[in-house]
Amino acid sequence: MKHLRALNKYFWKYRWRLGFGVFFVVLSNYFNVLAPQLTGYVIDYVNHSLQFNGAAPSTDGKSYDILIKQLINYITTMSGAWNVVLLCVVVLIILALLKAFFLFLMRQTIIVMSRLIEYDQKNEVYKHYQQLDALFYKRNSTGDLMNRITEDVSRVRMFTGPAIMYVVNLVTIIGFSVFFMFQRSPELTLYVLLPLPVLAAIIYVVNQRIHKQSEVIQESLSALTTNAQESYAGIRVIKSFTQENTMLRFFTQNSEKYRQSAVGLAKIEALYFPSITLLIGLSTLLTIMIGGLYYIHGTHNIGPGTIVEFVIYVNMLTFPVSAIGLTASMIQRAAASQKRLNEFLDIKPAIVDQPMARDIPLHGDIIFNNVTMQYPDTGIQALKHFNLHIKAGEKIAIFGRTGSGKTTLAQILLRMYDPQEGHVSIDGADLREIKLAALRQQISYVPQDVFLFSDTIYNNIASGEADVTEEQVHEAARQAGVHEEILRFPQQYQTVVGERGVTLSGGQKQRVSIARAIIKNPHILLFDDCLSAVDAKTESLITGHLNNYLQNKTAIIITHRIFASLQFDRIFVLDEGVVIEQGTHEELLQIPDGYYAALYQQQKKG
Ligand SMILES: Nc1ncnc2c1ncn2[C@@H]1O[C@H](COP(=O)(O)OP(=O)(O)OP(=O)(O)O)[C@@H](O)[C@H]1O
């Protein structure tokens, strides 16, 4: 339950809605409990007036609510049982309407509040997800992240809405009805309420089982979501390796686990409701039996009216009491879900703005000083005492075998990870002294694994840049050598890419991604193997454009290909996290058995 304390800030925010909601529940239940008193009285009235020639029964020793008392006073001045019955029917209808009206207002306040909290909470979780660093995303599966922001938030809503409503309803209805029952006959009340402790015990035991089972269900649902999400994302691989059946088997296994636990829960719940109905039935039976005995023996001032009144009270208690279990399990599930949400919300992103961080305009004098980077989860040392100095305005290329640390270098420059040792600075400022947003806004990055949003090509290129013009988008696409191809699509720049639209080729995606980087027009550009999927002709077209575009910019181009038409000031070769060769193209070709020279010869032959 302590996990739910995280919701207090929302309850405070919506305190007026909550306060009014509780008030409406109280009012609706108040009008609800007046009905049995009036029904009891009218039965006694009819009974008495039939026996004593139209005389009203005495109310001595019987206490009624103030409103009912007023009505009874008025009734005693009336003549004719038929008129009294008619008046009582009208009053009962009015009471039912008042009850319904306040029930409506109760839902309008408490349930609406729960929807508002759900909305706020989803935004809070999403915002927090956005702030978390790359390591967090490595450690947690997408299915799990999705599950928490959807399923867990929904379960918490069941607490902030229905559960709170049921609890307030339960407390007020029990409070009101037990109060009036006690006033009427304490003995009969005790007998009628006798099955309640048994009910509470059953509810407790069953709820423990429901809670355990719910936890199992939630876990298997997470596994199932992850499983399904990976199959959709990797559908091309699955199909090309004809792994559909294997994936289906895997999904069916996970699904079977979910089915078993869900069916288990349904069985427990199936037992639960009949037992409650049985115990409530027992209360009704006790009311009629003991109330009947009192009436026969003429004791306790009990007549048929009181018996009917008690039967209505007992039935009135049926739903709220049977909802105890449901409500308790809602609260337990919400607590478990909020615990899962808190686990993520309590994670502090490792990469954050330091208090002294500033918004510095960057030109691109980049220094890696003795940088060692070890990935925390794998323990792999990707850079080892790595040194590199790139002067502002230089264009450098980085070569190296796969896994030599090239992408890691880019990740560190963007502060996706902070190195364990050493310093990285731009224009003399340590990366940690530069505001994260300022740093990332001033570096255009084209990643190795291109990602485009399911949106139009236009929006993908313009992404994030508020005031770009159409001409700028077209020019960026021209520079990236993809403008002509975009114009060939029927919808041109309005073509939707991805799941809902056209699937772009690998090379087209890379070039749209380059156009997206170019449009930012930053001083520093970081291209990670971003021309690997284009043919030689397109490559020389793009590198030709880039030669002009990159003038006066600092560019780091990570690649496995030697571009004939792109002039680099210096070239570096990495191996196992250190620089093993550096110099100009000509200098590197002079290194006997050098990696670069060998690559050049190999590509020349090709
Ligand atoms: N997020 C990560 N978590 C753990 N280990 C990683 C991570 N990213 C890379 N590594 C490891 O760090 C080493 C360097 O990887 P990196 O991606 O920097 O190589 P690379 O030179 O860019 O390779 P490629 O040319 O194939 O892209 C590799 O051994 C890799 O397995």
The ligand as a Gaussian input file, in Angstrom:
#p B3LYP/6-31G(d) Opt

LIG

0 1
 N       25.468000      -0.538000     -25.706000
 C       26.462000      -1.413000     -25.552000
 N       26.483000      -2.179000     -24.457000
 C       27.473000      -3.058000     -24.277000
 N       28.493000      -3.254000     -25.120000
 C       28.514000      -2.521000     -26.252000
 C       27.499000      -1.554000     -26.515000
 N       27.764000      -0.980000     -27.694000
 C       28.911000      -1.537000     -28.147000
 N       29.369000      -2.456000     -27.288000
 C       30.607000      -3.222000     -27.399000
 O       31.671000      -2.299000     -27.467000
 C       32.604000      -2.654000     -28.477000
 C       32.775000      -1.493000     -29.458000
 O       31.557000      -1.339000     -30.157000
 P       31.314000      -0.172000     -31.223000
 O       29.886000      -0.195000     -31.564000
 O       31.866000       1.097000     -30.699000
 O       32.189000      -0.687000     -32.455000
 P       32.300000      -0.132000     -33.930000
 O       33.723000       0.079000     -34.178000
 O       31.409000       1.021000     -34.124000
 O       31.769000      -1.374000     -34.756000
 P       31.046000      -1.379000     -36.175000
 O       32.022000      -0.970000     -37.190000
 O       30.636000      -2.804000     -36.317000
 O       29.895000      -0.452000     -36.038000
 C       32.069000      -3.908000     -29.125000
 O       32.774000      -5.005000     -28.576000
 C       30.625000      -3.966000     -28.723000
 O       30.204000      -5.290000     -28.529000

